[in-house]
Amino acid sequence: MPFHEVVEAEGHLIDSHIMENIFDKVVEYSGRFEVEQFRIGRTNSEPSYLRLKVEAPDEQAMERLLQELLGLGCAAADTGDAALREVERDRCAPEDFYSTTNHRTFVRHGQKWIEAENQRMDAMVVVRDGRAMCRRLRDLRQGDRIVVGLRGIRVIPESKERDRLAFAFMANGISSERQVETAVRQTAALVRHALEQKQKVVVVAGPVVVHTGGVAGLSALIRNGSVQALLSGNALGVHDIEAALFGTSLGVRLADGRQEEHGHRNHMRAINAIYRAGSVRQAVESGRLRSGILYECVQAGVPFVLAGSLRDDGPLPETITDMNAAQDAYAAELRGAGLVLCLGTMLHSIATGNMLPSWVRIVCVDINPAVATKVSDRGTGQAVGVVADVGLFLDLLAKAL
């Protein structure tokens, strides 16, 4: 095999099965490997080190292999600085641009390794004034210098922690057999840990929170300071306000589950009431809106973002109908997050996961196990699924906190 490269990797390579994945990937791409050096970490904080010679039958196979190994934390040994090329036109990158993962990424520039800021998947890395920044394709501007190729890049995948506090369930993936009470207790510990670390707890919620009776639980979490931001769509806001004003959700009485006479128009009456007041905040301040999730957000000063969609009624005055602006608003509230709770919404959970770095924990609660699976399959590997009724989960979590 005429093409060979020496790569290095560092971290909890054995505990997280990263080393065996590296070996498997070389074989999968018809290559060969030889371990030149391996040091095993002997404490919880000490990483292991691997130096590996890899061979491939041709140049294309080697490039593909290096790209796969990069995502597993391997970097070419003794590499120089990352190659940079200038953007010639707004929103148009050079063909060989480097596309980021959601893992912590370092770029070698000026013979120093610098960490990329605003880490997220599917972005480019712009280098300027000694800093590296992840930037979306639509945000590239003529004259930006971006990283191209695969050299001078080091990716640090999230590894299984040896000291897991009380959060062993974070390693257990998605299971319908996990006891709800156990998942709630461990999620409560995650919330407390994030708050102790001065990190934000962000809730991403769908209208099922209202339909399943989760308003009281989520409202209590907002009141007691366990939530620092709420991300959702127009539907949650509408049905939350409908429940607060008329006691129904989609025209169904929350008290007894029976259809309200002419209840089908209640969600439109709710939207109309907010427009009469001027906004959700003005409805709260005037006394028209006196309970519910958005009411508690206004009272507690917790920011909320409602992202619009094609099927929205109204929408509410605060709903952002420009998708790019809605993405930006979501991303702004996710900065500084240590824990994200995704509650009964596939679309917004996947979208949020795509904006997050891999070290931000995600707990995805849904009665349908496929939702958490899809969030994880789309690159958000740190997501843990809790298969449970969202209303029950929120009620128990509020009591636990």
C-alpha positions in Angstrom: 0.0 0.0 0.0 1.9 3.1 -1.2 0.0 5.7 0.7 0.5 6.0 4.4 0.0 8.5 7.2 0.8 8.7 10.9 -2.1 9.9 13.1 -2.5 10.6 16.8 -5.5 10.4 19.2 -5.8 11.3 22.9 -8.6 10.9 25.4 -10.5 8.1 27.1 -10.0 5.9 24.1 -10.8 2.5 25.8 -13.7 3.4 28.0 -15.5 5.1 25.1 -14.7 2.4 22.5 -13.0 5.1 20.4 -9.9 3.0 19.8 -11.7 0.0 18.5 -13.8 2.3 16.3 -10.6 3.7 14.8 -9.3 0.2 14.0 -12.6 -0.9 12.5 -12.7 2.3 10.3 -9.3 1.5 8.9 -10.3 -2.0 8.0 -13.7 -0.8 6.6 -11.8 1.5 4.1 -9.5 -1.4 3.0 -6.6 -0.1 4.9 -4.0 -1.4 7.3 -2.8 -0.1 10.6 0.2 -0.5 12.9 0.2 0.8 16.5 3.5 2.7 16.9 2.8 3.9 20.5 0.0 3.5 23.1 -0.1 4.8 26.6 -3.1 4.1 28.8 -4.4 6.7 31.2 -4.2 5.4 34.8 -6.6 7.9 36.5 -10.0 9.4 35.8 -8.4 12.6 34.6 -5.4 11.2 32.7 -6.1 10.5 29.0 -4.8 7.6 26.9 -2.5 8.3 23.9 -2.4 6.5 20.6 0.0 6.9 17.7 -1.0 4.9 14.6 0.5 4.4 11.2 -2.3 3.8 8.6 -2.0 2.7 5.0 -4.4 2.9 2.1 -4.3 1.6 -1.5 -4.6 5.0 -3.2 -4.8 8.7 -2.5 -8.6 9.0 -2.6 -9.0 6.1 -0.2 -6.5 7.7 2.2 -8.4 11.1 2.0 -11.7 9.4 2.8 -10.1 7.4 5.6 -8.5 10.5 7.1 -11.9 12.3 7.0 -13.5 9.5 9.0 -10.6 9.2 11.4 -10.8 13.0 12.0 -14.3 12.6 13.4 -13.0 10.0 15.8 -10.4 12.3 17.2 -7.4 11.4 15.1 -5.2 14.1 13.8 -2.2 13.8 11.4 1.0 13.8 13.5 3.6 16.5 13.0 1.2 18.5 10.9 1.7 22.1 10.0 -0.9 24.9 10.1 -4.4 24.4 8.7 -4.7 25.5 5.1 -6.8 28.7 4.6 -8.6 30.0 1.5 -10.4 33.2 0.9 -14.1 33.3 0.3 -14.6 35.0 -3.1 -18.3 35.7 -2.8 -20.9 36.0 0.0 -22.4 32.6 1.1 -20.1 30.7 -1.3 -17.3 28.6 0.2 -14.3 27.0 -1.7 -15.1 23.5 -2.8 -12.7 21.8 -0.4 -14.0 23.6 2.8 -13.9 21.7 6.1 -17.3 21.0 7.5 -17.5 20.8 11.3 -19.0 18.2 13.6 -20.6 19.2 16.9 -17.4 18.0 18.8 -14.8 20.3 20.3 -12.5 21.4 17.4 -9.0 22.9 17.4 -7.3 24.5 14.4 -3.5 24.9 14.1 -2.7 28.5 13.1 0.5 30.4 13.7 2.1 27.1 15.0 -0.5 27.2 17.9 -3.7 25.2 18.4 -6.7 27.4 18.9 -10.2 26.3 19.8 -13.0 27.0 17.5 -15.7 29.2 19.0 -19.5 28.7 18.8 -19.0 25.0 18.0 -21.9 23.4 16.0 -22.2 20.9 13.3 -22.3 21.7 9.5 -20.4 24.9 9.8 -17.2 26.4 8.3 -14.3 27.6 10.4 -13.3 31.2 9.8 -9.9 32.3 11.1 -9.2 35.9 11.8 -7.0 37.9 14.2 -5.8 34.7 15.9 -9.3 33.4 16.5 -11.2 30.5 14.9 -15.0 30.7 14.7 -17.7 28.3 13.4 -19.8 30.1 10.9 -22.8 28.9 8.9 -22.7 28.9 5.1 -25.2 31.7 4.8 -23.1 33.9 7.1 -19.9 33.7 5.1 -18.8 37.0 3.6 -16.4 37.8 0.8 -12.8 38.1 2.1 -13.4 35.6 5.0 -10.5 33.1 5.3 -11.8 29.6 6.0 -10.2 26.3 6.8 -10.0 23.9 3.8 -8.8 20.3 3.6 -8.1 18.0 6.6 -4.7 19.1 7.8 -4.1 21.1 10.9 -7.5 20.1 12.4 -8.0 18.3 15.7 -11.5 17.0 16.8 -12.1 15.9 20.4 -15.1 13.6 20.5 -17.1 13.4 23.7 -16.0 10.4 25.7 -17.6 8.3 28.3 -16.8 9.8 31.7 -15.1 7.6 34.2 -16.4 9.7 37.1 -20.1 9.8 36.2 -21.5 11.5 39.3 -25.1 10.1 39.6 -25.7 10.2 35.9 -25.2 6.6 34.8 -28.4 6.6 32.8 -26.7 9.1 30.4 -24.9 6.1 29.0 -27.9 3.9 28.5 -29.4 5.4 25.3 -33.1 5.1 24.7 -35.2 2.6 26.5 -38.9 2.2 27.1 -38.1 0.0 30.1 -36.4 2.7 32.1 -38.5 3.6 35.2 -39.9 7.1 34.9 -39.2 7.8 38.5 -35.5 6.9 38.1 -35.2 9.0 34.9 -36.9 11.9 36.7 -34.5 11.6 39.7 -31.5 11.6 37.5 -32.7 14.4 35.3 -33.3 16.5 38.5 -29.7 15.8 39.4 -28.6 17.0 36.0 -30.7 20.2 36.4 -29.1 20.9 39.8 -25.6 20.2 38.5 -26.1 22.6 35.5 -27.4 25.4 37.8 -24.5 24.8 40.3 -22.1 25.3 37.3 -23.8 28.6 36.4 -25.1 27.0 33.2 -28.5 27.5 31.6 -31.2 24.9 31.6 -33.2 25.3 28.3 -36.6 23.7 27.7 -37.7 22.8 24.1 -41.4 22.0 24.3 -44.2 21.1 21.9 -48.0 21.6 22.4 -48.2 18.0 23.8 -47.1 19.6 27.1 -50.5 21.3 27.2 -52.5 18.3 25.9 -51.0 15.9 28.5 -51.5 18.2 31.5 -47.9 19.3 31.8 -48.6 23.1 32.1 -48.6 23.0 36.0 -45.3 21.1 36.1 -43.5 23.3 33.6 -44.9 26.4 35.2 -43.6 25.3 38.5 -40.1 24.7 37.0 -40.1 28.2 35.6 -41.3 29.8 38.9 -38.6 28.0 40.9 -35.7 29.1 38.7 -35.0 25.7 37.1 -35.5 27.0 33.5 -33.6 29.9 31.9 -35.1 29.8 28.4 -38.1 28.3 26.6 -37.9 27.3 22.9 -41.0 26.2 21.0 -43.3 26.9 18.1 -46.5 28.9 17.7 -48.7 25.9 18.7 -47.4 25.7 22.3 -48.1 29.3 22.9 -51.6 29.2 21.3 -52.7 26.1 23.2 -51.1 27.3 26.5 -53.1 30.6 26.2 -56.2 28.7 25.2 -56.0 26.6 28.3 -55.4 29.6 30.5 -58.3 31.6 29.1 -60.9 28.9 28.3 -59.8 25.7 30.1 -59.5 23.8 26.8 -56.8 22.5 24.5 -57.7 22.0 20.9 -61.3 22.5 22.1 -61.1 19.6 24.6 -61.8 20.4 28.2 -58.7 19.7 30.3 -60.8 19.1 33.4 -62.7 16.1 32.1 -61.4 15.3 28.5 -64.8 16.1 26.9 -65.3 18.2 23.8 -66.4 21.7 24.6 -69.4 23.0 22.6 -68.0 25.2 19.8 -64.6 24.6 21.4 -62.9 24.3 18.0 -62.8 28.1 17.8 -61.2 28.6 21.2 -57.6 28.6 19.9 -58.6 31.4 17.5 -60.3 33.2 20.4 -57.0 32.9 22.3 -55.0 34.4 19.4 -57.5 37.2 19.1 -57.3 38.0 22.8 -53.5 38.4 22.6 -53.8 40.7 19.5 -56.4 42.8 21.4 -53.9 43.1 24.3 -51.0 43.9 21.8 -48.7 41.0 22.8 -48.3 38.2 25.3 -46.4 40.5 27.6 -49.1 43.2 27.4 -51.7 40.6 28.1 -49.9 39.6 31.3 -49.4 43.2 32.3 -53.0 44.1 31.7 -54.3 41.1 33.7 -55.9 39.4 30.7 -53.5 36.5 30.9 -53.1 35.2 34.5 -51.7 31.7 34.3 -49.9 29.3 32.0 -46.4 28.7 30.7 -45.9 32.0 28.8 -47.5 33.9 31.8 -44.8 32.4 34.1 -42.1 33.2 31.6 -43.1 36.9 31.5 -43.4 37.0 35.3 -40.0 35.3 35.9 -38.2 37.2 33.1 -37.5 33.9 31.3 -37.0 34.5 27.6 -39.1 32.5 25.2 -38.8 32.0 21.4 -41.7 30.8 19.2 -40.6 29.7 15.8 -43.3 29.8 13.2 -44.3 27.2 10.5 -46.4 27.0 7.4 -49.4 25.5 9.3 -49.6 28.2 12.1 -52.9 29.9 12.8 -52.5 33.6 13.7 -49.7 33.4 14.5 -49.2 35.0 17.9 -47.5 38.5 17.7 -44.3 37.1 19.2 -44.0 34.2 16.8 -41.0 34.6 14.5 -42.1 33.7 10.9 -38.7 34.3 9.3 -36.9 30.9 9.6 -33.4 32.4 9.5 -34.3 34.9 12.3 -35.9 32.0 14.3 -32.8 29.9 14.0 -30.7 32.9 15.2 -33.0 33.5 18.1 -32.8 29.8 19.1 -29.0 29.8 18.9 -28.8 33.0 21.0 -30.7 31.4 23.9 -28.7 28.2 23.6 -25.5 29.9 24.4 -24.3 29.0 27.8 -26.6 26.0 28.1 -25.5 23.0 30.1 -28.7 21.0 29.8 -31.5 20.9 27.3 -34.8 19.2 28.0 -36.7 18.3 24.8 -40.4 17.6 25.6 -42.7 16.1 23.1 -41.5 17.8 19.9 -39.5 16.0 17.1 -39.0 19.0 14.8 -37.7 21.5 17.4 -35.7 18.8 19.2 -33.8 17.9 16.0 -33.3 21.5 15.1 -32.0 22.4 18.6 -29.7 19.4 18.6 -28.1 20.5 15.3 -27.2 23.9 17.0 -25.5 22.4 20.1 -22.0 21.3 20.7 -21.6 17.6 21.8 -20.8 18.4 25.4 -24.2 19.9 26.2 -26.4 17.2 27.7 -29.8 16.6 26.1 -32.7 14.7 27.7 -35.4 13.9 25.2 -38.8 13.0 26.7 -41.5 11.5 24.4 -44.1 8.8 24.5 -42.8 7.7 21.1 -39.3 6.2 21.3 -38.6 7.0 17.6 -38.4 10.7 18.5 -35.3 10.3 20.7 -33.8 7.9 18.2 -34.2 10.4 15.3 -32.6 13.2 17.4 -29.6 10.9 18.1 -29.4 9.6 14.5 -29.1 13.1 13.1 -25.8 13.7 14.8 -26.8 14.6 18.3 -25.2 11.5 19.8 -25.3 12.8 23.4 -29.1 12.8 23.5 -30.7 10.4 26.0 -34.3 9.3 25.5 -36.9 8.9 28.2 -40.0 7.1 26.9 -42.8 8.5 29.0 -45.9 10.7 29.1 -44.6 14.3 29.0 -47.2 15.5 31.5 -46.4 12.9 34.0 -42.7 13.5 33.6 -43.0 17.2 34.2 -45.2 16.7 37.2 -42.7 14.4 38.8 -39.7 16.6 37.9 -41.3 19.7 39.4 -41.9 17.8 42.6 -38.3 16.4 42.6 -36.9 19.9 42.3 
